Amino acid sequence: MSATPQNNTDNQEIDLSQISRRIGGFFENISTQIFKAFLFFKKNVIWVGILFVLGASLGYYLDKKTKIYDHQLIVAPNFGSVDYLYAKIELINSKIEEGDTLFLKEVVGVKEPKKIRSINISPIIDVYKFIDNRPQNFELIKLLAESGDVKKVVNESITSKNYPSHLISFSTVQLTSHEKTVVPILKYLNDSDFYNKMQKEYLQNIRLKVIENDSTLTQINGFLNTFNKSLDGTQKNDKLIYYNENSQLDDIIKTKDLLIAEQGEHRLELINYDRIVKDTSITLNIRNNKATNGKMKLVLPFLFILFYVLVRLFKSYYKHQMAKLNN
């Protein structure tokens, strides 16, 4: 026989009643547990107070003694030395993780090696500088973007290592100075016989280009001066005269402008290429308050009280279980 509508209604009312009782029981249980916690802290207020003061005092001492500071160097690896730079930084970081203070002091030259906690390097992603006046780089980005997401392409290691600027970041316990850390690290990064030879050749080639461009500009200026004089000699009236034999004059002027711009770039290169790894910006002693740094005065009281609560709960559980076994 099929259930009557009255039976269905009764079943629904029973189900709703059970659900209501369960919800009420759940909130009643929470209320009971909160009251038990209140009674526990009321009963153990002295111990909780002692642990809170002890944790806060110890945390304050640790915060004052172990301050962490971050430091940042923006560098430009020259002469194709980007892989060399990354390898050097990874080597320094591995020695820090191993606690090899002798290497840091004797080889790298850091004055206070025990203070350094870590060092890392990452590219400064700037697509515009990557493709600026570099058609081959623009074509490379287009080619790579055809087979995937552009954002992924510009961030992947193959592309990112070729950005002109990179960020070296390291952290120390307590303050440091330019002379104690930055100068030794940069000196270590620039100590390479191979890239020193590359630097000499680069600089020599740039100087030769500057001399040749200056000579070409002198010839162009001489030609333009001669042309101006001949033009002044032929203009006897106010009418403008066109010279078909000088139809390439615009090309000569454009060439002059390009050479002047190129000379400016070469002079900037002579400044930027004075080191294998050129530092362009240095920022020291940024207070690090991430995670628990500088917050131990708040963390330790919580941990001490939590540990005390867990110990008391374990003792209560142990006594309860022993009582059950004895009975």
DOZAVEX-279151 format. One record per residue (C-alpha): residue in one letter; y, z, x. Coordinates in steps of 0.25 Angstrom, whole numbers, plus 5000, padded with zeros to 4 digits. Last residue first. Layout:
! DOZAVEX-279151
aYZX
...
! end
This chain:
! DOZAVEX-279151
n499951505148
n500051505163
l500151355164
k501251355153
a502051455160
m501951385173
q502551255166
h503651335161
k503951405174
y503951265181
y504851205171
s505851315172
k505851315187
f506051155186
l507251175177
r507851275186
v507651185198
l508251065190
v509451145186
y509751195200
f509651045205
l510651005195
i511551115199
f511551075213
l511650925210
f512850945201
p513551035211
l513250935222
v513750805215
l515150865212
k515650915226
m514750795231
k515750695225
g516450635238
n515350535240
t514350555228
a514350405224
k515650345229
n516750425234
n516950345247
r518350375253
i518950245260
n519050275275
l519350135281
t519850005276
i519849885286
s520249745284
t520149615291
d519149645301
k518649525309
v517149515313
i517149415325
r518549455329
d519849375332
y519449275322
n520349315312
i521649305320
l521249165326
e520749125312
l522149155307
r522749065317
h521748955314
e522048965299
g523548945302
q523248825311
e522448765300
a523548775290
i524448705300
l523448595302
l523348575287
d524848565286
k524848465297
t523748385292
k524448375278
i525748325286
i524948215293
d524248175280
d525648165273
l526048075284
q524947975283
s525747875276
n526647865288
e526547715290
n526947695275
y528347755278
y529147785266
i530647785267
l531547875258
k532947815255
d534147905259
n534547805270
k534247785285
q532847855285
t532147785297
g532647875308
d532348005300
l530947955297
s530647925312
k531148065315
n530248125304
f529048045309
t529248095323
n529348235318
l528048215310
f527248165322
g527748275331
n527348375320
i525948305319
q525748315334
t526148465335
l525148485323
t524048425330
s524348505343
d524348635335
n523048595328
e522448575342
i522948705347
v522448785334
k521148715334
l520948755349
r521248895345
i520248895334
n519148845343
q519448955353
l519449055342
y518149015337
e517448995351
k517949135355
q517449195342
m516049125343
k515949195357
n516249325351
y515249295340
f514149285350
d514549405358
s514649495346
d515449625345
n516349605334
l515449685324
y515449805334
k516949795336
l517149795321
i516249925320
p516949995331
v518349975326
v517950005312
t517250145315
k517950245323
e519250165326
h519550125312
s519350275307
t518350355300
l518350455289
q517150545284
v515750485282
t515850335284
s515650215276
f515650065279
s516049935273
i516149805280
l516749695270
h516649555273
s517649435274
p517449285276
y516349265265
n515149205272
k514249325270
s514449315255
t513849175254
i512449195259
s512449345255
e512649315240
n513949355233
v514649215232
v513349155227
k513049265216
k514449255210
v514249095210
d512949115202
g511949015207
s511448875212
e512848805210
a513548925216
l512948905230
l513448755230
k514848795226
i514948915235
l514448825247
e515448715243
f516548815243
n516048865257
q516048725262
p517548705257
r518048815266
n519548825264
d519348955256
i517848955251
f517549095256
k518949145254
y518849115240
v517449165238
d517849305243
i516649405243
i516949505254
p515549515261
s514849645263
i514649735275
n514049875275
i514150005283
s513550145281
r513750295283
i514650295296
k515050435300
k513850455310
p514450335318
e515750405322
k516350315333
v515750185328
g515450105341
v514449995335
v513450015347
e513650155352
k514150225339
l513450155328
f512150135337
l512150285340
t512350325326
d511050255322
g510950325308
e509950225303
e510850195291
i512050175301
k511250085310
s510850005298
n512349995294
i512749945308
l511649835308
e512049785294
i513449775299
k513049695311
a512149605303
y513349575293
l514249545304
y513349445311
d513049385298
v514549365296
s514849315310
g515149165307
f516349165317
n517049275310
p516649395301
a517849435293
v517949585290
i518349685279
l518149825284
q517849945274
h517750095276
d517150195266
y517250345268
i516250455264
k516750595264
t515650695269
k516350825273
k517250845261
d516250795250
l515150875257
y516051005256
y516450975242
g514950955238
l514551085245
s515551155237
a515251085224
g513751115226
l513951255229
v514951285217
f514051215207
l512751285213
i513451415211
g513951385197
v512551335193
w511951465199
i512951555191
v512851475178
n511351485177
k511151545163
k512351465158
f511851335165
f510451355158
l511051395145
f511851265145
a510651185149
k509851245137
f511051215128
i511051065132
q509451065131
t509551115117
s510651015113
i509850905118
n508650955110
e509450955098
f509950815100
f508450765101
g507950855089
g509050795081
i508650655085
r507250685082
r507550745069
s508350625064
i507250525069
q506250605061
s507150605049
l507350455050
d505850435051
i505650525039
e506750445030
q506150315034
n504750355030
d505250405016
t505950275014
n504750195017
n503950285008
q504950264996
p504850114998
t503350114996
a502450085007
s501449975005
m500050005000
! end
